[in-house]
Amino acid sequence: MVGFGHMATDKKTLKCNKPRRTPDHKTKSHIVRACSAGKEKIIRFGQQGVTTAGKPKSGESAKQKARRASFKARHAKNIKKGKMSAAYWADKVKW
């Protein structure tokens, strides 16, 4: 069983490689069942309440662009690891 804040779910009910929001989780904003090369694992990722998430917006401030670039640079090594790393999912979904 994997907790979703107030609700719990079975690992098998999560679809492979489909991130889900976890608004009731104390610290992490998303969960995903990562499946790759016959392996699977549950990964919690993303800081709860981050407002700079998503694709660059038109009129986005230089501060936000710098924050996004900083995240990608800081986590580049782990993002390259692919689907089995939390950094990959955070980059794809949140940044």
Biopython code that builds the backbone (N, CA, C, O; Angstrom):
import numpy as np
from Bio.PDB.StructureBuilder import StructureBuilder

atoms = [
    (1, "MET", "N", (0.825, -1.195, 0.000)),
    (1, "MET", "CA", (0.000, 0.000, 0.000)),
    (1, "MET", "C", (0.860, 1.247, 0.000)),
    (1, "MET", "O", (1.865, 1.323, 0.707)),
    (2, "VAL", "N", (0.463, 2.210, -0.788)),
    (2, "VAL", "CA", (1.154, 3.491, -0.862)),
    (2, "VAL", "C", (0.165, 4.555, -0.413)),
    (2, "VAL", "O", (-0.960, 4.605, -0.909)),
    (3, "GLY", "N", (0.575, 5.406, 0.521)),
    (3, "GLY", "CA", (-0.329, 6.429, 1.035)),
    (3, "GLY", "C", (-0.447, 7.619, 0.100)),
    (3, "GLY", "O", (0.558, 8.081, -0.441)),
    (4, "PHE", "N", (-1.637, 8.113, -0.096)),
    (4, "PHE", "CA", (-1.898, 9.331, -0.857)),
    (4, "PHE", "C", (-2.534, 10.329, 0.094)),
    (4, "PHE", "O", (-3.684, 10.725, -0.100)),
    (5, "GLY", "N", (-1.805, 10.739, 1.113)),
    (5, "GLY", "CA", (-2.401, 11.641, 2.090)),
    (5, "GLY", "C", (-3.497, 10.909, 2.827)),
    (5, "GLY", "O", (-3.227, 10.001, 3.612)),
    (6, "HIS", "N", (-4.748, 11.303, 2.575)),
    (6, "HIS", "CA", (-5.862, 10.691, 3.274)),
    (6, "HIS", "C", (-6.288, 9.357, 2.672)),
    (6, "HIS", "O", (-6.991, 8.586, 3.325)),
    (7, "MET", "N", (-5.874, 9.072, 1.444)),
    (7, "MET", "CA", (-6.280, 7.806, 0.835)),
    (7, "MET", "C", (-5.060, 6.939, 0.549)),
    (7, "MET", "O", (-3.974, 7.449, 0.277)),
    (8, "ALA", "N", (-5.245, 5.655, 0.612)),
    (8, "ALA", "CA", (-4.157, 4.721, 0.310)),
    (8, "ALA", "C", (-4.538, 3.959, -0.952)),
    (8, "ALA", "O", (-5.716, 3.740, -1.233)),
    (9, "THR", "N", (-3.523, 3.561, -1.701)),
    (9, "THR", "CA", (-3.799, 2.822, -2.924)),
    (9, "THR", "C", (-2.801, 1.683, -3.070)),
    (9, "THR", "O", (-1.700, 1.728, -2.520)),
    (10, "ASP", "N", (-3.194, 0.681, -3.806)),
    (10, "ASP", "CA", (-2.320, -0.431, -4.084)),
    (10, "ASP", "C", (-1.371, -0.026, -5.205)),
    (10, "ASP", "O", (-1.768, 0.674, -6.137)),
    (11, "LYS", "N", (-0.135, -0.461, -5.117)),
    (11, "LYS", "CA", (0.888, -0.149, -6.118)),
    (11, "LYS", "C", (0.400, -0.493, -7.531)),
    (11, "LYS", "O", (0.726, 0.207, -8.490)),
    (12, "LYS", "N", (-0.360, -1.544, -7.652)),
    (12, "LYS", "CA", (-0.814, -2.007, -8.967)),
    (12, "LYS", "C", (-1.890, -1.117, -9.573)),
    (12, "LYS", "O", (-2.115, -1.179, -10.782)),
    (13, "THR", "N", (-2.567, -0.283, -8.768)),
    (13, "THR", "CA", (-3.602, 0.578, -9.336)),
    (13, "THR", "C", (-3.002, 1.822, -9.991)),
    (13, "THR", "O", (-3.678, 2.495, -10.769)),
    (14, "LEU", "N", (-1.745, 2.133, -9.685)),
    (14, "LEU", "CA", (-1.065, 3.241, -10.350)),
    (14, "LEU", "C", (-0.653, 2.793, -11.741)),
    (14, "LEU", "O", (-0.127, 1.693, -11.909)),
    (15, "LYS", "N", (-0.886, 3.635, -12.741)),
    (15, "LYS", "CA", (-0.458, 3.296, -14.086)),
    (15, "LYS", "C", (1.034, 3.566, -14.227)),
    (15, "LYS", "O", (1.553, 4.521, -13.647)),
    (16, "CYS", "N", (1.715, 2.738, -14.985)),
    (16, "CYS", "CA", (3.150, 2.909, -15.206)),
    (16, "CYS", "C", (3.449, 4.257, -15.851)),
    (16, "CYS", "O", (2.806, 4.657, -16.822)),
    (17, "ASN", "N", (4.428, 4.939, -15.297)),
    (17, "ASN", "CA", (4.947, 6.193, -15.847)),
    (17, "ASN", "C", (3.889, 7.284, -16.028)),
    (17, "ASN", "O", (3.991, 8.104, -16.940)),
    (18, "LYS", "N", (2.880, 7.291, -15.163)),
    (18, "LYS", "CA", (1.857, 8.341, -15.174)),
    (18, "LYS", "C", (1.883, 9.055, -13.824)),
    (18, "LYS", "O", (1.308, 8.558, -12.856)),
    (19, "PRO", "N", (2.540, 10.211, -13.746)),
    (19, "PRO", "CA", (2.624, 10.938, -12.478)),
    (19, "PRO", "C", (1.255, 11.389, -11.995)),
    (19, "PRO", "O", (0.374, 11.714, -12.790)),
    (20, "ARG", "N", (1.094, 11.402, -10.668)),
    (20, "ARG", "CA", (-0.158, 11.840, -10.057)),
    (20, "ARG", "C", (0.125, 12.863, -8.980)),
    (20, "ARG", "O", (1.114, 12.752, -8.256)),
    (21, "ARG", "N", (-0.736, 13.857, -8.871)),
    (21, "ARG", "CA", (-0.618, 14.852, -7.807)),
    (21, "ARG", "C", (-0.921, 14.206, -6.462)),
    (21, "ARG", "O", (-1.743, 13.294, -6.370)),
    (22, "THR", "N", (-0.247, 14.689, -5.418)),
    (22, "THR", "CA", (-0.549, 14.247, -4.051)),
    (22, "THR", "C", (-0.717, 15.493, -3.187)),
    (22, "THR", "O", (0.157, 15.811, -2.381)),
    (23, "PRO", "N", (-1.833, 16.197, -3.349)),
    (23, "PRO", "CA", (-2.012, 17.473, -2.651)),
    (23, "PRO", "C", (-2.026, 17.355, -1.129)),
    (23, "PRO", "O", (-1.722, 18.321, -0.429)),
    (24, "ASP", "N", (-2.375, 16.183, -0.617)),
    (24, "ASP", "CA", (-2.441, 16.022, 0.836)),
    (24, "ASP", "C", (-1.137, 15.523, 1.443)),
    (24, "ASP", "O", (-1.040, 15.378, 2.662)),
    (25, "HIS", "N", (-0.130, 15.259, 0.609)),
    (25, "HIS", "CA", (1.142, 14.778, 1.152)),
    (25, "HIS", "C", (1.881, 15.929, 1.809)),
    (25, "HIS", "O", (1.853, 17.061, 1.325)),
    (26, "LYS", "N", (2.532, 15.631, 2.903)),
    (26, "LYS", "CA", (3.201, 16.644, 3.713)),
    (26, "LYS", "C", (4.287, 17.395, 2.942)),
    (26, "LYS", "O", (4.354, 18.621, 3.022)),
    (27, "THR", "N", (5.140, 16.683, 2.196)),
    (27, "THR", "CA", (6.287, 17.339, 1.560)),
    (27, "THR", "C", (6.363, 17.168, 0.050)),
    (27, "THR", "O", (6.841, 18.070, -0.639)),
    (28, "LYS", "N", (5.912, 16.051, -0.481)),
    (28, "LYS", "CA", (6.075, 15.778, -1.914)),
    (28, "LYS", "C", (4.772, 16.019, -2.669)),
    (28, "LYS", "O", (3.695, 15.651, -2.201)),
    (29, "SER", "N", (4.882, 16.644, -3.847)),
    (29, "SER", "CA", (3.687, 17.040, -4.585)),
    (29, "SER", "C", (3.182, 15.983, -5.558)),
    (29, "SER", "O", (2.021, 16.033, -5.965)),
    (30, "HIS", "N", (4.035, 15.018, -5.945)),
    (30, "HIS", "CA", (3.650, 14.022, -6.938)),
    (30, "HIS", "C", (4.147, 12.629, -6.559)),
    (30, "HIS", "O", (5.049, 12.462, -5.738)),
    (31, "ILE", "N", (3.521, 11.638, -7.193)),
    (31, "ILE", "CA", (3.960, 10.248, -7.057)),
    (31, "ILE", "C", (3.854, 9.612, -8.442)),
    (31, "ILE", "O", (2.983, 9.965, -9.236)),
    (32, "VAL", "N", (4.747, 8.676, -8.715)),
    (32, "VAL", "CA", (4.692, 7.969, -9.988)),
    (32, "VAL", "C", (5.164, 6.538, -9.763)),
    (32, "VAL", "O", (6.038, 6.286, -8.933)),
    (33, "ARG", "N", (4.584, 5.610, -10.503)),
    (33, "ARG", "CA", (5.086, 4.237, -10.522)),
    (33, "ARG", "C", (5.982, 4.154, -11.754)),
    (33, "ARG", "O", (5.500, 4.006, -12.877)),
    (34, "ALA", "N", (7.284, 4.249, -11.532)),
    (34, "ALA", "CA", (8.244, 4.241, -12.631)),
    (34, "ALA", "C", (8.489, 2.806, -13.084)),
    (34, "ALA", "O", (8.822, 1.936, -12.280)),
    (35, "CYS", "N", (8.320, 2.575, -14.370)),
    (35, "CYS", "CA", (8.532, 1.252, -14.954)),
    (35, "CYS", "C", (9.540, 1.371, -16.088)),
    (35, "CYS", "O", (9.360, 2.161, -17.014)),
    (36, "SER", "N", (10.608, 0.573, -16.004)),
    (36, "SER", "CA", (11.621, 0.603, -17.052)),
    (36, "SER", "C", (12.400, -0.700, -17.035)),
    (36, "SER", "O", (12.815, -1.160, -15.971)),
    (37, "ALA", "N", (12.599, -1.290, -18.181)),
    (37, "ALA", "CA", (13.375, -2.522, -18.347)),
    (37, "ALA", "C", (12.940, -3.629, -17.388)),
    (37, "ALA", "O", (13.774, -4.310, -16.792)),
    (38, "GLY", "N", (11.640, -3.798, -17.247)),
    (38, "GLY", "CA", (11.126, -4.868, -16.400)),
    (38, "GLY", "C", (11.177, -4.583, -14.908)),
    (38, "GLY", "O", (10.800, -5.441, -14.110)),
    (39, "LYS", "N", (11.629, -3.407, -14.514)),
    (39, "LYS", "CA", (11.671, -3.042, -13.099)),
    (39, "LYS", "C", (10.647, -1.952, -12.847)),
    (39, "LYS", "O", (10.307, -1.182, -13.745)),
    (40, "GLU", "N", (10.164, -1.896, -11.630)),
    (40, "GLU", "CA", (9.268, -0.813, -11.255)),
    (40, "GLU", "C", (9.565, -0.365, -9.843)),
    (40, "GLU", "O", (9.990, -1.151, -8.996)),
    (41, "LYS", "N", (9.332, 0.929, -9.602)),
    (41, "LYS", "CA", (9.442, 1.428, -8.234)),
    (41, "LYS", "C", (8.586, 2.670, -8.086)),
    (41, "LYS", "O", (8.352, 3.409, -9.043)),
    (42, "ILE", "N", (8.126, 2.881, -6.866)),
    (42, "ILE", "CA", (7.320, 4.045, -6.540)),
    (42, "ILE", "C", (8.269, 5.193, -6.200)),
    (42, "ILE", "O", (9.173, 5.045, -5.377)),
    (43, "ILE", "N", (8.049, 6.331, -6.843)),
    (43, "ILE", "CA", (8.898, 7.494, -6.600)),
    (43, "ILE", "C", (8.010, 8.668, -6.207)),
    (43, "ILE", "O", (7.059, 9.007, -6.910)),
    (44, "ARG", "N", (8.333, 9.273, -5.085)),
    (44, "ARG", "CA", (7.687, 10.521, -4.686)),
    (44, "ARG", "C", (8.634, 11.631, -5.072)),
    (44, "ARG", "O", (9.839, 11.523, -4.845)),
    (45, "PHE", "N", (8.115, 12.689, -5.649)),
    (45, "PHE", "CA", (8.989, 13.773, -6.086)),
    (45, "PHE", "C", (8.269, 15.101, -6.067)),
    (45, "PHE", "O", (7.042, 15.149, -5.970)),
    (46, "GLY", "N", (9.024, 16.177, -6.159)),
    (46, "GLY", "CA", (8.477, 17.523, -6.280)),
    (46, "GLY", "C", (8.191, 18.177, -4.957)),
    (46, "GLY", "O", (7.557, 17.590, -4.081)),
    (47, "GLN", "N", (8.661, 19.396, -4.816)),
    (47, "GLN", "CA", (8.404, 20.150, -3.596)),
    (47, "GLN", "C", (6.968, 20.645, -3.610)),
    (47, "GLN", "O", (6.503, 21.207, -4.602)),
    (48, "GLN", "N", (6.277, 20.434, -2.512)),
    (48, "GLN", "CA", (4.895, 20.863, -2.383)),
    (48, "GLN", "C", (4.823, 22.396, -2.426)),
    (48, "GLN", "O", (5.557, 23.069, -1.703)),
    (49, "GLY", "N", (3.955, 22.942, -3.258)),
    (49, "GLY", "CA", (3.715, 24.376, -3.263)),
    (49, "GLY", "C", (4.668, 25.227, -4.084)),
    (49, "GLY", "O", (4.641, 26.452, -3.957)),
    (50, "VAL", "N", (5.513, 24.627, -4.923)),
    (50, "VAL", "CA", (6.408, 25.411, -5.767)),
    (50, "VAL", "C", (5.583, 26.099, -6.853)),
    (50, "VAL", "O", (4.755, 25.459, -7.501)),
    (51, "THR", "N", (5.804, 27.389, -7.051)),
    (51, "THR", "CA", (4.966, 28.131, -7.999)),
    (51, "THR", "C", (5.613, 28.329, -9.368)),
    (51, "THR", "O", (4.940, 28.778, -10.296)),
    (52, "THR", "N", (6.900, 28.007, -9.520)),
    (52, "THR", "CA", (7.548, 28.229, -10.812)),
    (52, "THR", "C", (7.477, 27.011, -11.715)),
    (52, "THR", "O", (8.134, 26.970, -12.755)),
    (53, "ALA", "N", (6.703, 26.039, -11.336)),
    (53, "ALA", "CA", (6.643, 24.799, -12.092)),
    (53, "ALA", "C", (6.003, 24.993, -13.462)),
    (53, "ALA", "O", (5.216, 25.919, -13.660)),
    (54, "GLY", "N", (6.338, 24.131, -14.391)),
    (54, "GLY", "CA", (5.731, 24.131, -15.718)),
    (54, "GLY", "C", (6.618, 24.754, -16.772)),
    (54, "GLY", "O", (7.750, 25.152, -16.497)),
    (55, "LYS", "N", (6.098, 24.834, -17.969)),
    (55, "LYS", "CA", (6.838, 25.402, -19.093)),
    (55, "LYS", "C", (6.988, 26.912, -18.903)),
    (55, "LYS", "O", (6.172, 27.538, -18.225)),
    (56, "PRO", "N", (8.036, 27.501, -19.503)),
    (56, "PRO", "CA", (8.218, 28.958, -19.393)),
    (56, "PRO", "C", (6.981, 29.702, -19.905)),
    (56, "PRO", "O", (6.477, 29.416, -20.991)),
    (57, "LYS", "N", (6.516, 30.632, -19.128)),
    (57, "LYS", "CA", (5.328, 31.404, -19.484)),
    (57, "LYS", "C", (5.752, 32.666, -20.236)),
    (57, "LYS", "O", (6.866, 33.160, -20.058)),
    (58, "SER", "N", (4.869, 33.171, -21.063)),
    (58, "SER", "CA", (5.190, 34.438, -21.714)),
    (58, "SER", "C", (5.159, 35.523, -20.645)),
    (58, "SER", "O", (4.253, 35.558, -19.812)),
    (59, "GLY", "N", (6.135, 36.391, -20.674)),
    (59, "GLY", "CA", (6.224, 37.432, -19.655)),
    (59, "GLY", "C", (6.795, 36.944, -18.338)),
    (59, "GLY", "O", (6.688, 37.631, -17.322)),
    (60, "GLU", "N", (7.395, 35.773, -18.343)),
    (60, "GLU", "CA", (7.974, 35.228, -17.120)),
    (60, "GLU", "C", (9.185, 36.072, -16.701)),
    (60, "GLU", "O", (9.975, 36.510, -17.538)),
    (61, "SER", "N", (9.308, 36.284, -15.413)),
    (61, "SER", "CA", (10.396, 37.134, -14.926)),
    (61, "SER", "C", (11.750, 36.454, -15.085)),
    (61, "SER", "O", (11.847, 35.229, -15.166)),
    (62, "ALA", "N", (12.778, 37.269, -15.128)),
    (62, "ALA", "CA", (14.151, 36.760, -15.242)),
    (62, "ALA", "C", (14.484, 35.896, -14.033)),
    (62, "ALA", "O", (15.229, 34.922, -14.146)),
    (63, "LYS", "N", (13.930, 36.252, -12.873)),
    (63, "LYS", "CA", (14.175, 35.487, -11.651)),
    (63, "LYS", "C", (13.637, 34.058, -11.794)),
    (63, "LYS", "O", (14.292, 33.095, -11.395)),
    (64, "GLN", "N", (12.444, 33.937, -12.366)),
    (64, "GLN", "CA", (11.860, 32.603, -12.548)),
    (64, "GLN", "C", (12.651, 31.801, -13.580)),
    (64, "GLN", "O", (12.876, 30.606, -13.389)),
    (65, "LYS", "N", (13.071, 32.434, -14.657)),
    (65, "LYS", "CA", (13.866, 31.740, -15.673)),
    (65, "LYS", "C", (15.173, 31.247, -15.065)),
    (65, "LYS", "O", (15.623, 30.138, -15.353)),
    (66, "ALA", "N", (15.779, 32.079, -14.222)),
    (66, "ALA", "CA", (17.037, 31.709, -13.573)),
    (66, "ALA", "C", (16.816, 30.545, -12.615)),
    (66, "ALA", "O", (17.658, 29.654, -12.502)),
    (67, "ARG", "N", (15.685, 30.560, -11.932)),
    (67, "ARG", "CA", (15.379, 29.479, -10.985)),
    (67, "ARG", "C", (15.210, 28.150, -11.716)),
    (67, "ARG", "O", (15.705, 27.115, -11.270)),
    (68, "ARG", "N", (14.502, 28.196, -12.850)),
    (68, "ARG", "CA", (14.305, 26.985, -13.652)),
    (68, "ARG", "C", (15.648, 26.466, -14.174)),
    (68, "ARG", "O", (15.930, 25.271, -14.087)),
    (69, "ALA", "N", (16.468, 27.358, -14.711)),
    (69, "ALA", "CA", (17.779, 26.975, -15.244)),
    (69, "ALA", "C", (18.665, 26.412, -14.148)),
    (69, "ALA", "O", (19.407, 25.455, -14.370)),
    (70, "SER", "N", (18.586, 27.008, -12.963)),
    (70, "SER", "CA", (19.375, 26.560, -11.822)),
    (70, "SER", "C", (18.996, 25.134, -11.419)),
    (70, "SER", "O", (19.867, 24.308, -11.149)),
    (71, "PHE", "N", (17.685, 24.851, -11.381)),
    (71, "PHE", "CA", (17.218, 23.508, -11.040)),
    (71, "PHE", "C", (17.754, 22.488, -12.043)),
    (71, "PHE", "O", (18.291, 21.447, -11.663)),
    (72, "LYS", "N", (17.600, 22.805, -13.328)),
    (72, "LYS", "CA", (18.025, 21.868, -14.375)),
    (72, "LYS", "C", (19.532, 21.634, -14.326)),
    (72, "LYS", "O", (19.987, 20.507, -14.526)),
    (73, "ALA", "N", (20.303, 22.670, -14.066)),
    (73, "ALA", "CA", (21.760, 22.529, -13.985)),
    (73, "ALA", "C", (22.172, 21.727, -12.756)),
    (73, "ALA", "O", (23.048, 20.865, -12.827)),
    (74, "ARG", "N", (21.537, 22.017, -11.644)),
    (74, "ARG", "CA", (21.885, 21.365, -10.382)),
    (74, "ARG", "C", (21.589, 19.867, -10.409)),
    (74, "ARG", "O", (22.310, 19.071, -9.807)),
    (75, "HIS", "N", (20.529, 19.498, -11.107)),
    (75, "HIS", "CA", (20.095, 18.102, -11.108)),
    (75, "HIS", "C", (20.368, 17.377, -12.428)),
    (75, "HIS", "O", (19.881, 16.265, -12.629)),
    (76, "ALA", "N", (21.135, 17.987, -13.324)),
    (76, "ALA", "CA", (21.355, 17.420, -14.660)),
    (76, "ALA", "C", (21.849, 15.985, -14.617)),
    (76, "ALA", "O", (21.396, 15.150, -15.400)),
    (77, "LYS", "N", (22.767, 15.691, -13.718)),
    (77, "LYS", "CA", (23.341, 14.342, -13.632)),
    (77, "LYS", "C", (22.263, 13.311, -13.306)),
    (77, "LYS", "O", (22.248, 12.223, -13.881)),
    (78, "ASN", "N", (21.365, 13.650, -12.389)),
    (78, "ASN", "CA", (20.314, 12.713, -12.001)),
    (78, "ASN", "C", (19.170, 12.670, -13.013)),
    (78, "ASN", "O", (18.529, 11.632, -13.176)),
    (79, "ILE", "N", (18.910, 13.784, -13.691)),
    (79, "ILE", "CA", (17.876, 13.810, -14.723)),
    (79, "ILE", "C", (18.260, 12.841, -15.844)),
    (79, "ILE", "O", (17.403, 12.153, -16.398)),
    (80, "LYS", "N", (19.544, 12.793, -16.171)),
    (80, "LYS", "CA", (20.029, 11.904, -17.235)),
    (80, "LYS", "C", (19.844, 10.431, -16.908)),
    (80, "LYS", "O", (19.857, 9.596, -17.812)),
    (81, "LYS", "N", (19.672, 10.095, -15.639)),
    (81, "LYS", "CA", (19.503, 8.684, -15.242)),
    (81, "LYS", "C", (18.211, 8.096, -15.784)),
    (81, "LYS", "O", (18.078, 6.876, -15.877)),
    (82, "GLY", "N", (17.269, 8.938, -16.138)),
    (82, "GLY", "CA", (16.045, 8.462, -16.765)),
    (82, "GLY", "C", (14.900, 8.210, -15.807)),
    (82, "GLY", "O", (14.873, 8.722, -14.687)),
    (83, "LYS", "N", (13.963, 7.416, -16.270)),
    (83, "LYS", "CA", (12.688, 7.218, -15.588)),
    (83, "LYS", "C", (12.763, 6.706, -14.160)),
    (83, "LYS", "O", (11.816, 6.876, -13.392)),
    (84, "MET", "N", (13.870, 6.086, -13.795)),
    (84, "MET", "CA", (13.950, 5.526, -12.445)),
    (84, "MET", "C", (14.488, 6.533, -11.421)),
    (84, "MET", "O", (14.767, 6.162, -10.280)),
    (85, "SER", "N", (14.634, 7.800, -11.817)),
    (85, "SER", "CA", (15.106, 8.806, -10.861)),
    (85, "SER", "C", (14.035, 9.869, -10.624)),
    (85, "SER", "O", (13.302, 10.247, -11.538)),
    (86, "ALA", "N", (13.959, 10.339, -9.388)),
    (86, "ALA", "CA", (12.993, 11.376, -9.028)),
    (86, "ALA", "C", (13.280, 12.670, -9.778)),
    (86, "ALA", "O", (12.349, 13.390, -10.140)),
    (87, "ALA", "N", (14.559, 12.977, -10.017)),
    (87, "ALA", "CA", (14.934, 14.210, -10.713)),
    (87, "ALA", "C", (14.357, 14.230, -12.135)),
    (87, "ALA", "O", (13.920, 15.277, -12.611)),
    (88, "TYR", "N", (14.357, 13.084, -12.806)),
    (88, "TYR", "CA", (13.801, 12.985, -14.151)),
    (88, "TYR", "C", (12.325, 13.413, -14.142)),
    (88, "TYR", "O", (11.890, 14.206, -14.976)),
    (89, "TRP", "N", (11.579, 12.876, -13.195)),
    (89, "TRP", "CA", (10.148, 13.162, -13.123)),
    (89, "TRP", "C", (9.878, 14.592, -12.704)),
    (89, "TRP", "O", (8.969, 15.234, -13.229)),
    (90, "ALA", "N", (10.667, 15.100, -11.756)),
    (90, "ALA", "CA", (10.490, 16.492, -11.326)),
    (90, "ALA", "C", (10.761, 17.437, -12.490)),
    (90, "ALA", "O", (10.042, 18.420, -12.670)),
    (91, "ASP", "N", (11.793, 17.147, -13.280)),
    (91, "ASP", "CA", (12.122, 17.978, -14.441)),
    (91, "ASP", "C", (10.986, 17.935, -15.460)),
    (91, "ASP", "O", (10.586, 18.969, -15.995)),
    (92, "LYS", "N", (10.481, 16.762, -15.718)),
    (92, "LYS", "CA", (9.445, 16.576, -16.728)),
    (92, "LYS", "C", (8.100, 17.211, -16.315)),
    (92, "LYS", "O", (7.437, 17.859, -17.126)),
    (93, "VAL", "N", (7.718, 17.017, -15.069)),
    (93, "VAL", "CA", (6.396, 17.446, -14.614)),
    (93, "VAL", "C", (6.380, 18.866, -14.062)),
    (93, "VAL", "O", (5.475, 19.641, -14.369)),
    (94, "LYS", "N", (7.367, 19.208, -13.258)),
    (94, "LYS", "CA", (7.327, 20.471, -12.529)),
    (94, "LYS", "C", (8.138, 21.596, -13.132)),
    (94, "LYS", "O", (7.771, 22.760, -12.974)),
    (95, "TRP", "N", (9.212, 21.296, -13.808)),
    (95, "TRP", "CA", (10.105, 22.358, -14.269)),
    (95, "TRP", "C", (10.105, 22.455, -15.772)),
    (95, "TRP", "O", (10.803, 23.298, -16.336)),
]
sb = StructureBuilder()
sb.init_structure("model")
sb.init_model(0)
sb.init_chain("A")
sb.init_seg("    ")
for serial, (resi, resn, name, xyz) in enumerate(atoms, 1):
    if name == "N":
        sb.init_residue(resn, " ", resi, " ")
    sb.init_atom(name, np.array(xyz, "f"), 0.0, 1.0, " ", f" {name:<3s}", serial, name[0])
structure = sb.get_structure()
